[in-house]
Amino acid sequence: MKREYIIPIFVPHLGCKNECSFCNQRSISGEIREVTKQDVVDTIEEYLKNFKNKDTYVEVAFFGGSFTGIEKKRQIELLEAVQPFIKEKKVNSIRCSTRPDYIDKDILKMLKKYHVKTIELGVQSTNDYILAKCKRGHTFEDVKKASKLIRRYRFTLGHQMMVGLPESTLLDELNTAKDLAKLKPKIVRIYPVLVIKNTELAKDYKNGKYEPLEINQAVARCKELLTFFDKKRIRVIRIGLQSTDTISDPNKNIESEVVAGPYHEAFRQLVDTDIFYDKISAKIKAFGVKVKEVEIYVNSKDLNNAVGYKKVNLERLKEIYNVIAKVEKDDKIKQGTVKVSIKKVFRDFLDDNENIKKRIK
């Protein structure tokens, strides 16, 4: 199987004429100046030099702004910069992110011509009241129309949604996930809302009008969403914003643009850790006996998540169930599943202690 590589090209706030209450794209992308054709070429060449695996699938991704809202001449200029690499088979395809209301047939025909394969739509919510509250500037109807067009023109459809928007509840977010699943995206990104400097949301936070989610609340909501999308066989390719020089822990970095909210450098792992803890604890409960020691077997790709971020799952099993757990890898086990084997029950532990006492006497 080919290893997939993404070459990110950030085009901050280019093409977006809207000012969403939560958004400061220059902070989120970590970029200030506009990207040129030469910047695209230089970035691709730099990344290609560092790809050691020869059997690769390489995709150039235009992130950060609403790509299809950029002046058409600029879009073509940036897309043309990638074409020589595609012709030389050093790059396989292109992806871009944009708004649902910046999609039409002419745009899609042009993107198809320049080897764009994947289009990600910034949906955020399918609740029109919440979209209006955030001054998003589009409706769910725009999302439906754009999604259907993208699929009709045989692009890979991606959706991006947010957790913790003003007045949004877990129920709203689950409804958004259900609405999106009906539109059949292949991939989804989930972003817990962070309060970013110089945004309307930052003013609302300062004035007490908005309260961001705590980290445990955001993890719990994202866990529900990830579980749902997994059941629908929709791949969640990211949870949480990418850490950059500006998107970082405000308690550790005075240069951070994050004012408040559930930021964590390993947010996705926190979510996966919680999911694996639930699977492991359910297996232990199902034994119907007081377990003292267990061995947990998972696919090697799941090893870190089963152990948990900073070994938190092993610690929780010890603290809550008084169970000593050891995690082993077994690649015969399907990724995402868990096998638990009892090594010792509590009765065995008591018998061992009695035998030790007898030997001491």
C-alpha positions as CSV (number, residue, x, y, z in Angstrom):
1,M,0.0,0.0,0.0
2,K,1.4,3.4,-1.0
3,R,2.2,5.9,1.8
4,E,0.2,9.1,1.5
5,Y,1.8,12.5,1.8
6,I,0.2,15.9,2.0
7,I,2.1,19.0,0.9
8,P,0.2,21.9,2.6
9,I,0.0,25.3,0.9
10,F,-1.6,27.9,3.2
11,V,-3.5,30.7,1.4
12,P,-4.7,32.7,4.5
13,H,-8.1,34.4,4.1
14,L,-7.6,34.6,0.3
15,G,-11.0,34.5,-1.4
16,C,-13.1,34.7,1.8
17,K,-15.2,37.9,1.9
18,N,-16.9,36.8,5.1
19,E,-16.0,37.5,8.8
20,C,-17.2,34.6,10.9
21,S,-17.3,35.3,14.6
22,F,-14.8,32.6,15.4
23,C,-12.3,33.1,12.6
24,N,-9.0,34.8,12.1
25,Q,-7.5,32.8,9.3
26,R,-4.1,34.6,9.5
27,S,-3.7,33.3,13.0
28,I,-5.1,29.8,12.3
29,S,-2.8,29.2,9.3
30,G,0.2,30.9,10.8
31,E,0.7,32.8,7.6
32,I,0.5,36.6,7.0
33,R,1.7,37.4,3.4
34,E,-0.1,36.2,0.3
35,V,1.2,33.1,-1.4
36,T,2.8,33.4,-4.9
37,K,3.3,30.9,-7.7
38,Q,7.0,30.7,-6.8
39,D,6.1,30.0,-3.1
40,V,4.0,27.0,-4.3
41,V,6.9,25.6,-6.4
42,D,9.5,26.1,-3.6
43,T,7.2,24.5,-1.0
44,I,6.6,21.4,-3.2
45,E,10.3,21.0,-4.0
46,E,11.2,21.3,-0.3
47,Y,8.7,18.6,0.8
48,L,9.6,16.3,-2.0
49,K,13.3,16.3,-0.9
50,N,12.2,15.0,2.5
51,F,10.0,12.2,1.3
52,K,12.1,9.1,1.9
53,N,9.6,6.5,0.9
54,K,9.6,6.0,-2.9
55,D,6.3,4.2,-3.1
56,T,4.1,7.3,-2.3
57,Y,0.9,9.0,-3.2
58,V,1.5,12.8,-3.0
59,E,-1.2,15.4,-2.8
60,V,-0.8,19.2,-2.8
61,A,-3.4,20.8,-0.5
62,F,-4.5,24.4,-0.6
63,F,-5.6,25.2,2.9
64,G,-6.4,28.2,5.0
65,G,-8.7,30.3,2.8
66,S,-11.7,29.8,0.6
67,F,-9.8,28.7,-2.5
68,T,-12.6,28.9,-5.0
69,G,-13.5,32.4,-3.8
70,I,-10.1,33.7,-5.0
71,E,-10.0,35.7,-8.2
72,K,-10.1,33.1,-11.0
73,K,-6.8,34.4,-12.5
74,R,-5.0,33.8,-9.1
75,Q,-6.6,30.3,-8.7
76,I,-5.3,29.3,-12.1
77,E,-1.8,30.8,-11.3
78,L,-1.6,28.7,-8.1
79,L,-2.9,25.5,-9.8
80,E,-0.6,25.9,-12.8
81,A,2.4,26.0,-10.4
82,V,1.6,22.3,-9.5
83,Q,1.0,21.0,-13.0
84,P,4.7,20.4,-13.9
85,F,5.0,18.1,-10.8
86,I,1.9,16.2,-11.8
87,K,3.2,15.8,-15.4
88,E,6.5,14.5,-14.0
89,K,4.5,12.1,-11.7
90,K,6.1,13.6,-8.6
91,V,2.6,14.8,-7.4
92,N,-0.5,12.8,-7.9
93,S,-3.3,15.2,-7.2
94,I,-4.5,18.4,-5.6
95,R,-7.1,19.2,-2.9
96,C,-8.5,22.4,-1.7
97,S,-10.9,23.7,1.0
98,T,-13.6,26.3,0.4
99,R,-17.0,27.5,1.4
100,P,-20.3,25.8,0.2
101,D,-21.5,29.0,-1.4
102,Y,-18.3,29.3,-3.5
103,I,-19.1,26.2,-5.6
104,D,-20.8,26.1,-9.0
105,K,-20.5,24.1,-12.3
106,D,-18.0,26.4,-13.9
107,I,-15.7,26.3,-10.9
108,L,-15.8,22.5,-10.7
109,K,-15.0,22.2,-14.5
110,M,-12.0,24.4,-14.0
111,L,-10.8,22.5,-10.9
112,K,-11.2,19.2,-12.8
113,K,-9.0,20.5,-15.6
114,Y,-6.2,21.2,-13.2
115,H,-6.2,17.7,-11.5
116,V,-8.0,18.7,-8.3
117,K,-9.3,15.5,-6.8
118,T,-10.6,16.4,-3.3
119,I,-12.8,19.4,-2.3
120,E,-13.4,20.0,1.4
121,L,-16.3,22.2,2.4
122,G,-16.3,24.3,5.6
123,V,-19.7,23.4,6.8
124,Q,-19.2,24.0,10.6
125,S,-22.9,23.3,11.4
126,T,-26.1,22.3,9.6
127,N,-28.2,24.3,12.0
128,D,-29.2,27.5,10.2
129,Y,-29.7,29.4,13.5
130,I,-26.2,28.5,14.7
131,L,-24.7,29.4,11.3
132,A,-26.4,32.8,11.5
133,K,-25.3,33.3,15.1
134,C,-21.7,32.8,13.9
135,K,-22.2,35.1,10.9
136,R,-21.2,32.3,8.7
137,G,-23.0,33.7,5.6
138,H,-24.4,30.5,4.2
139,T,-27.1,28.1,5.0
140,F,-27.4,24.3,5.1
141,E,-29.2,24.4,1.8
142,D,-25.9,25.8,0.3
143,V,-24.1,22.8,1.8
144,K,-26.5,20.3,0.3
145,K,-26.3,21.9,-3.2
146,A,-22.5,22.2,-3.2
147,S,-22.1,18.6,-1.9
148,K,-24.3,17.1,-4.5
149,L,-22.5,19.1,-7.3
150,I,-19.1,18.0,-6.1
151,R,-20.1,14.3,-6.0
152,R,-21.8,14.6,-9.4
153,Y,-18.6,15.9,-10.9
154,R,-16.8,12.9,-9.3
155,F,-14.6,14.8,-6.9
156,T,-13.8,13.3,-3.4
157,L,-16.1,15.2,-1.0
158,G,-14.9,16.3,2.4
159,H,-16.7,18.1,5.1
160,Q,-15.4,20.2,8.1
161,M,-17.5,20.7,11.2
162,M,-17.0,22.5,14.5
163,V,-17.8,21.5,18.1
164,G,-18.7,24.1,20.7
165,L,-20.0,26.9,18.5
166,P,-22.1,29.6,20.3
167,E,-25.4,28.0,21.5
168,S,-24.5,24.6,20.0
169,T,-25.2,21.5,22.0
170,L,-24.0,17.9,21.7
171,L,-27.5,17.2,20.2
172,D,-26.9,19.9,17.5
173,E,-23.5,18.5,16.7
174,L,-24.8,14.9,16.4
175,N,-27.6,16.2,14.1
176,T,-25.0,17.9,12.0
177,A,-23.1,14.6,11.8
178,K,-26.2,12.8,10.7
179,D,-27.0,15.5,8.1
180,L,-23.5,15.3,6.7
181,A,-23.6,11.5,6.5
182,K,-26.6,11.7,4.3
183,L,-24.6,13.8,1.8
184,K,-22.0,11.0,1.6
185,P,-18.6,12.6,2.2
186,K,-15.6,10.4,2.1
187,I,-13.7,12.4,4.8
188,V,-14.5,14.7,7.7
189,R,-12.5,17.0,9.9
190,I,-13.8,18.0,13.4
191,Y,-12.6,21.2,15.0
192,P,-13.4,22.1,18.6
193,V,-13.9,25.9,18.8
194,L,-10.9,27.8,20.1
195,V,-11.2,31.5,21.0
196,I,-8.7,33.3,18.8
197,K,-7.4,36.8,19.3
198,N,-9.0,39.7,17.3
199,T,-12.2,37.9,16.6
200,E,-15.8,38.7,17.6
201,L,-15.8,35.5,19.6
202,A,-12.9,36.8,21.6
203,K,-14.9,39.9,22.5
204,D,-17.9,37.8,23.5
205,Y,-15.7,35.6,25.7
206,K,-14.2,38.7,27.4
207,N,-17.7,40.1,28.0
208,G,-19.0,36.8,29.4
209,K,-21.3,36.2,26.4
210,Y,-19.5,33.0,25.3
211,E,-18.1,30.1,27.3
212,P,-15.8,27.7,25.5
213,L,-15.9,24.0,26.2
214,E,-13.5,22.5,28.7
215,I,-11.1,20.0,27.3
216,N,-12.9,17.0,28.8
217,Q,-16.2,18.3,27.4
218,A,-14.7,18.7,23.9
219,V,-13.1,15.3,24.1
220,A,-16.5,13.7,25.1
221,R,-18.3,15.4,22.2
222,C,-15.7,14.5,19.6
223,K,-15.7,10.9,20.9
224,E,-19.4,10.7,20.1
225,L,-18.9,12.1,16.7
226,L,-16.0,9.9,15.8
227,T,-17.9,6.8,16.9
228,F,-20.8,7.9,14.7
229,F,-18.7,8.5,11.6
230,D,-16.8,5.3,12.1
231,K,-20.1,3.3,12.1
232,K,-21.0,5.1,8.9
233,R,-17.6,4.3,7.4
234,I,-16.7,7.9,6.9
235,R,-13.1,8.6,7.6
236,V,-12.3,11.3,10.2
237,I,-8.9,12.6,9.0
238,R,-8.4,15.2,11.7
239,I,-9.7,16.3,15.1
240,G,-8.5,19.6,16.4
241,L,-6.5,22.4,14.7
242,Q,-3.0,21.7,13.6
243,S,-0.5,23.1,16.2
244,T,1.6,26.0,14.8
245,D,3.7,28.8,16.3
246,T,0.5,30.8,16.8
247,I,-2.0,27.9,17.5
248,S,-0.4,26.6,20.7
249,D,-0.9,26.4,24.5
250,P,-1.4,30.0,25.7
251,N,-0.1,29.0,29.1
252,K,3.2,27.9,27.6
253,N,3.6,30.3,24.7
254,I,3.1,34.0,25.0
255,E,3.0,34.3,21.2
256,S,0.0,32.0,21.0
257,E,-3.1,33.5,19.3
258,V,-5.3,31.2,21.4
259,V,-7.2,33.1,24.1
260,A,-9.2,30.2,25.6
261,G,-10.8,26.9,24.6
262,P,-10.0,23.2,24.5
263,Y,-6.5,23.4,22.9
264,H,-4.3,20.3,23.3
265,E,-1.3,19.4,21.2
266,A,-2.5,15.8,21.0
267,F,-6.2,16.3,20.9
268,R,-6.9,13.4,18.6
269,Q,-5.1,11.0,20.8
270,L,-7.1,12.2,23.8
271,V,-10.3,11.2,21.9
272,D,-8.8,7.9,20.7
273,T,-7.6,7.2,24.2
274,D,-11.1,7.6,25.6
275,I,-12.6,5.3,23.0
276,F,-10.1,2.5,23.7
277,Y,-10.7,2.9,27.5
278,D,-14.4,2.4,26.9
279,K,-13.7,-0.8,24.8
280,I,-11.2,-2.2,27.4
281,S,-13.4,-1.5,30.4
282,A,-16.5,-3.0,28.7
283,K,-14.5,-6.2,28.1
284,I,-13.4,-6.4,31.7
285,K,-17.0,-5.8,33.0
286,A,-18.2,-8.6,30.7
287,F,-16.1,-11.2,32.5
288,G,-18.4,-11.2,35.4
289,V,-15.6,-11.9,37.9
290,K,-13.4,-9.7,40.0
291,V,-10.3,-9.3,37.7
292,K,-6.9,-8.5,39.2
293,E,-4.5,-8.7,36.2
294,V,-5.2,-8.7,32.4
295,E,-3.3,-8.6,29.2
296,I,-4.7,-6.4,26.4
297,Y,-4.0,-7.3,22.8
298,V,-4.4,-4.7,20.0
299,N,-3.1,-4.0,16.5
300,S,0.3,-2.4,16.6
301,K,-1.2,0.8,15.1
302,D,-3.5,1.0,18.1
303,L,-0.8,0.4,20.8
304,N,-0.4,4.1,21.9
305,N,-4.1,4.7,22.0
306,A,-4.8,1.5,24.0
307,V,-2.1,2.5,26.6
308,G,-3.5,6.0,26.5
309,Y,-2.0,9.5,26.3
310,K,0.8,9.4,29.0
311,K,-0.4,5.9,30.0
312,V,-3.7,7.3,31.3
313,N,-5.7,4.2,30.5
314,L,-3.4,1.9,32.5
315,E,-3.7,4.4,35.4
316,R,-7.5,4.6,35.2
317,L,-7.8,0.8,35.1
318,K,-5.7,0.6,38.3
319,E,-7.5,3.4,40.0
320,I,-11.1,2.6,39.1
321,Y,-11.1,-1.2,38.8
322,N,-7.9,-2.1,40.8
323,V,-6.7,-3.9,37.7
324,I,-3.1,-4.2,36.6
325,A,-3.1,-4.2,32.8
326,K,-0.4,-4.9,30.3
327,V,-0.8,-4.0,26.6
328,E,0.6,-6.2,23.9
329,K,0.6,-5.8,20.1
330,D,-0.9,-8.5,17.8
331,D,-1.3,-7.6,14.1
332,K,-3.7,-10.5,13.6
333,I,-6.2,-8.4,15.5
334,K,-8.2,-6.0,13.3
335,Q,-7.3,-2.3,13.8
336,G,-9.8,-0.6,16.2
337,T,-10.6,-3.8,18.1
338,V,-9.5,-5.1,21.5
339,K,-8.9,-8.5,22.9
340,V,-8.6,-8.9,26.7
341,S,-7.2,-12.0,28.5
342,I,-7.5,-12.6,32.2
343,K,-4.2,-13.4,33.8
344,K,-5.3,-13.4,37.4
345,V,-8.6,-12.9,39.2
346,F,-9.0,-11.5,42.7
347,R,-9.4,-14.9,44.2
348,D,-6.0,-16.0,42.8
349,F,-4.5,-12.8,44.3
350,L,-5.9,-13.6,47.8
351,D,-4.6,-17.2,47.5
352,D,-1.2,-16.0,46.6
353,N,-1.1,-13.7,49.6
354,E,-2.2,-16.6,51.9
355,N,0.6,-18.8,50.5
356,I,3.1,-16.0,51.1
357,K,2.0,-15.6,54.7
358,K,2.3,-19.4,55.3
359,R,5.8,-19.4,53.9
360,I,6.8,-16.5,56.2
361,K,5.5,-18.4,59.2
